[in-house]
Amino acid sequence: MGLPPRVSAFVAATALTALTALTACGAPGEKAPAGQTLSPAAARTSAEGSRVVAFEDTFVYANGLKVKVTRPVAFTPSDTSLGHQPGHSPAAFTVTLTNATGKAFAVTGVLVRVKAGEQGVPARQVFDSARGVGNPFTGSLAPGESGTSSFAFDIPANAMSKVDVEVRPDFGGAYYAVHWVGRPG
């Protein structure tokens, strides 16, 4: 026994609307060469709905906030570092925020996470004040100002084939996460 015609029409319309929305949101844009600036429309969309760009690319949110992540490189922690485990390969990178929003932007809520390998294993952050990495963003950026912070994460040795650096400019949900994905340098 089938569904009543009104229910069938509603289900079909809902499915078509969802498919159209997913197709519009998930359509990949043109890939920019390394170091280029990408708008939200030009970045690929992952299954989770967040944006994916290459290391060294600058991602620009609709309000003008710009975020850039450098390619992670090998990092040797000092004897006073926290978070490094023997057998893991620490990698360091910088995150640069440029405020082109026209108003002050609080950087205290910037969230940075790293996953590694094809399985996306969460990597532990390394804090090393002697080497100047692991310090979070503090304060705010006036319009036109930029700020940079250095981060290091402990990558499992068998997961160096792919690193996914996730940056969310605030943990309040006003900005979606963007992922810089690639092979460390």
C-alpha positions in Angstrom: 0.0 0.0 0.0 1.5 3.4 -1.0 1.4 6.7 0.6 -1.5 9.1 0.1 -0.9 11.5 -2.9 -0.4 14.6 -0.7 2.2 12.8 1.5 4.0 11.4 -1.6 4.1 14.9 -3.1 5.4 16.4 0.2 8.1 13.7 0.5 9.2 14.2 -3.1 9.3 18.0 -2.7 11.3 17.8 0.5 13.8 15.3 -1.0 14.2 17.6 -4.1 14.7 20.6 -1.9 17.3 18.8 0.2 19.1 17.5 -2.9 19.2 21.0 -4.4 20.5 22.5 -1.2 23.2 19.9 -0.8 24.3 20.2 -4.5 24.5 24.0 -4.2 26.5 23.9 -1.0 28.8 21.1 -1.9 29.8 22.0 -5.4 33.5 22.4 -5.6 34.9 25.7 -6.9 38.0 26.2 -8.9 41.2 25.2 -7.1 43.4 28.2 -6.6 47.2 27.8 -6.9 49.1 27.8 -3.6 49.2 31.2 -1.9 46.0 32.4 -3.5 43.0 33.8 -1.7 39.8 31.7 -1.8 36.3 32.9 -1.1 33.9 30.5 0.6 32.4 29.6 -2.8 35.8 28.6 -4.2 36.7 26.2 -1.5 35.7 22.6 -1.6 33.0 21.5 0.9 33.7 18.5 3.0 31.0 16.0 4.0 30.6 17.8 7.3 29.8 21.1 5.5 33.0 22.8 6.4 35.4 24.3 3.9 38.7 22.6 2.7 41.6 24.6 1.3 45.3 23.9 0.7 48.1 25.0 3.0 49.4 28.6 2.2 46.0 29.6 0.8 44.1 32.4 2.4 40.4 31.8 3.2 38.2 34.9 3.3 34.9 34.8 5.1 31.9 36.7 3.7 32.4 39.5 6.3 36.1 40.0 5.2 37.9 38.1 7.9 41.0 36.4 6.4 42.7 33.2 7.7 45.9 31.6 6.4 47.7 28.5 7.6 51.2 27.7 6.6 52.3 24.2 5.6 53.3 22.2 8.8 57.0 21.5 9.0 59.1 19.3 11.3 59.6 20.8 14.7 62.0 19.8 17.5 60.5 20.5 20.9 62.7 21.8 23.7 63.3 19.9 26.9 60.6 22.0 28.6 57.8 21.4 26.1 54.5 19.8 27.0 52.5 17.4 24.9 55.2 15.6 22.9 55.2 11.8 23.0 58.3 9.7 22.0 57.7 8.1 18.6 55.5 10.9 17.3 56.6 13.6 14.8 55.9 17.1 16.0 55.0 19.6 13.2 54.7 23.4 13.5 52.8 25.9 11.5 51.4 29.4 11.8 47.9 30.8 11.6 47.5 34.4 10.5 44.2 36.3 10.9 43.7 39.6 9.0 40.7 41.7 10.0 39.1 43.2 7.0 35.6 43.2 8.6 35.5 46.9 9.3 35.1 46.5 13.1 37.2 45.0 15.9 37.5 41.3 16.0 38.2 39.4 19.2 40.7 36.7 18.6 40.5 35.0 22.0 38.0 32.4 20.7 40.1 31.1 17.9 40.1 27.3 17.9 42.8 25.2 16.2 42.7 21.4 16.0 44.7 18.9 14.0 43.9 15.4 12.7 46.4 13.3 10.9 46.5 10.3 8.5 43.8 8.9 6.3 41.8 7.9 9.4 41.9 11.5 10.8 43.6 10.6 14.1 43.4 13.6 16.5 46.8 15.0 17.2 47.9 16.4 20.6 49.0 20.0 20.8 52.5 20.7 21.8 53.2 23.7 24.1 56.7 25.0 24.0 57.3 28.5 25.3 61.1 28.2 24.8 60.4 27.8 21.0 57.5 30.3 20.9 54.8 27.8 19.9 51.4 26.9 21.4 50.5 30.4 22.6 46.9 31.2 21.8 45.7 34.4 20.1 44.9 37.1 22.7 43.1 40.4 22.6 41.5 41.7 19.4 42.4 43.0 16.0 41.4 46.4 14.9 40.2 46.8 11.3 43.1 46.3 8.9 45.3 44.6 11.6 46.8 41.1 11.3 47.9 38.7 14.0 49.9 35.5 13.8 50.3 32.7 16.3 52.5 29.6 16.0 51.2 26.1 16.8 52.7 22.7 17.0 51.0 19.3 17.1 52.3 15.8 17.8 51.6 13.7 14.7 51.7 9.9 15.0 54.7 8.7 12.9 52.4 6.5 10.7 50.0 9.4 10.0 52.3 11.9 8.3 50.8 11.3 4.9 48.0 13.8 5.5 47.5 16.6 8.0 44.2 18.4 8.5 44.5 21.7 10.3 41.0 23.0 11.4 40.6 26.6 12.3 37.4 28.1 13.7 37.7 31.8 14.3 35.4 31.6 17.3 33.9 28.9 19.4 30.6 30.6 19.7 29.5 29.4 16.3 29.4 32.6 14.3 32.1 31.2 12.0 32.2 27.8 10.4 35.4 25.7 10.5 37.8 25.8 7.6 40.3 22.9 7.0 43.8 23.3 5.5 44.6 19.8 4.3 47.8 18.4 2.7 51.1 16.7 3.3 53.5 18.4 5.8 56.6 19.9 4.4 
